[in-house]
Amino acid sequence: MEIGLKHLFYAFAIVWALLLGYVFSLARRQKQLADELENLKKSAGRRSD
């Protein structure tokens, strides 16, 4: 029974690590998109002047 609990813990830890990695990846992509959007807004503002 102890072996099963160990495997369950390892699986649980791996799933959480993957989930956290995915969330950080999404946050990084969102930041990049926000920066790109800001640059495009600035670029469009200069063209209209």
N, C-alpha and C positions, 0 to 999 in steps of 0.2 A: 504494500500500500504506500509506503514511503517513496518508492521509486515513481509511482504514478503522480504523487503530489509534486515531486521534483520536476517531472516533465511538464506538468500543468503550470508550475511557476515559471519555468523557462519559456514556455509557449506564450504565457501571459506577458512576460517581460519583452519578448520579441515583438509581439503585436503592439504593445505600447510604444516601443522604440520606433517601429515603422510608422505608427500613427503620428508621433511627434515629429519625425523627419518629414513626413508629408505636409503637416501643418506649417512647419518652418519653410518648406519649399514653396508652399502657396503664399505665405507672407512675403517672401523674397520676390516672387513673381509679381505680386500685387504692388509692391514698392517700385519695382522696375517700370511697370505699366503706368503708375501714377507719375513717376519722373518723366517718362516719355510723353505723357499727355501734357504735363506742364510745359515741356520744351516745345511741343507742337502749338500750344496756346500762345506762348511767347513769340514763336516764329510767325504765326498767323497775325498777331498783333502788329508786328513790324511791317508786314506786307501791306496792311490796310492803311498805314500812315502815309 
